[in-house]
Amino acid sequence: MDAKPGAAGKPRLSDKASRFTESVIREMTRLAIEHKAVNLSQGFPDFPAPAEIKLAAQQAIAADINQYAITWGAKSLRQAIAAKFQATQGVAADPEREITVCCGSTEAMMSSMMAIINPGDEVVVFEPFYENYGPDAILSGATPRFVKLRPPDWEFDPQELAAAFGPATKAIILNTPNNPTGKVFTRGELETIRDLCVRWNAYAITDEIYEHMVYDGSVHISMATMEGMRERTITINALSKTYSVTGWRVGWAIASPEVTSAIRKVHDFMTVGAAAPLQEAGAHALHFPPGYYTALAREYHDRRERLLGILESAGFRCFKPRGAYYIMTDISGFGFPDDVTFAKYLVKEIGVAAVPGSSFYNDPADGKNHLRFTFCKTEKTFQAAADRLAKLTSVSTSKE
Ligand SMILES: Cc1ncc(COP(=O)(O)O)c(C=O)c1O
């Protein structure tokens, strides 16, 4: 869609804004509300956040931590982020010079991209990808180079990856554990990526927001731990998923002092800072004992099993995720022309919302056989989804 000229002949809207559409994921949530559907589209829990984190936020507000925090983040939170990164990944980060707290990992990603991208720079993106990375590239001025992850195991072809790198490559965006595929990148895969980053002097921007949701013995490895990558990695993370507080909008970027100083400037003028009392609560949560994270992974494992069972009985072919909290499915067996038609049918006629696969691909045709469901939900929601999807089985069977 072109930005249309106004009366004086100049476009009324920016070319950048006209190059992407509204978020399909968030649109599916709106449709779910409109049609009173069970919402298995957007990745936010429908169960309570831990009592301790809520209490810490209440206490911070009561203690009048209600004014601007330091623009790059409350000291207590930056110290807690550094301590946790050291404890979980063995990587030391200086809270004074290497950590920027942002409004969610969404802003951390955008501020990081704007801090490093110049016109003509290319960014390598694995696809299917979390849909924000497309607009992130457009808004920061980067040209994305897409590299396919292929089902069933969502592996990439090392030669295809190598061909996507070149002198113009500024960075690769890596999301592990991955949304939407559930892939957890292995050490060998990270080494392949590392070698290309070193060879072409590129950054790795890693979105590790699902770091604690890993199953079947999979292990999350931070790119910053790989030899030669500490200085060239921007590690992005947030409170959102780990502590079930997606609405709080607190995330962060860990990077070298040089990159951090650029991220901090962009961040300061874009948002000034994340909510001060919620940063204090975050600092408290990041000190939760290891048992919190093992319980989290166990509970999500059980939710994964429950949703896999429901989807498989309803006739979906599922790609079992090893991490994060989504299930990518193959819908070709249902005989619908494409994913969007099927997703709209599901939300309006069956009463279950999911995300069309095309929203995770540059070329919508590549995702037309996929639908993504999330399992960050309660048993009540699963049961409601199971009851409704049972109707789908009969519809699809009667079509055969
Ligand atoms: C891979 C990935 N990164 C980032 C986000 C957004 O994170 P935040 O709430 O911290 O902005 C999501 C949310 O679904 C996600 O799946």
The ligand as an SDF file (V2000), in Angstrom:
LIG
                    3D

 16 16  0  0  0  0  0  0  0  0999 V2000
   10.1680  -14.3590   20.6090 C   0  0  0  0  0  0  0  0  0  0  0  0
    9.4840  -13.2360   21.2970 C   0  0  0  0  0  0  0  0  0  0  0  0
   10.1740  -12.1250   21.5690 N   0  0  0  0  0  0  0  0  0  0  0  0
    9.5900  -11.0940   22.1830 C   0  0  0  0  0  0  0  0  0  0  0  0
    8.2630  -11.1270   22.5770 C   0  0  0  0  0  0  0  0  0  0  0  0
    7.6660   -9.9390   23.2520 C   0  0  0  0  0  0  0  0  0  0  0  0
    8.2520   -9.7890   24.4900 O   0  0  0  0  0  0  0  0  0  0  0  0
    7.9720   -8.5840   25.4820 P   0  0  0  0  0  0  0  0  0  0  0  0
    6.6590   -8.8180   26.1390 O   0  0  0  0  0  0  0  0  0  0  0  0
    9.0850   -8.6570   26.4590 O   0  0  0  0  0  0  0  0  0  0  0  0
    8.0230   -7.3170   24.6850 O   0  0  0  0  0  0  0  0  0  0  0  0
    7.5070  -12.2650   22.3200 C   0  0  0  0  0  0  0  0  0  0  0  0
    6.0880  -12.3290   22.7100 C   0  0  0  0  0  0  0  0  0  0  0  0
    5.3480  -13.1730   22.3410 O   0  0  0  0  0  0  0  0  0  0  0  0
    8.1370  -13.3430   21.6610 C   0  0  0  0  0  0  0  0  0  0  0  0
    7.4610  -14.4660   21.3840 O   0  0  0  0  0  0  0  0  0  0  0  0
  1  2  1  0
  2  3  1  0
  2 15  2  0
  3  4  2  0
  4  5  1  0
  5  6  1  0
  5 12  2  0
  6  7  1  0
  7  8  1  0
  8  9  2  0
  8 10  1  0
  8 11  1  0
 12 13  1  0
 12 15  1  0
 13 14  2  0
 15 16  1  0
M  END
$$$$
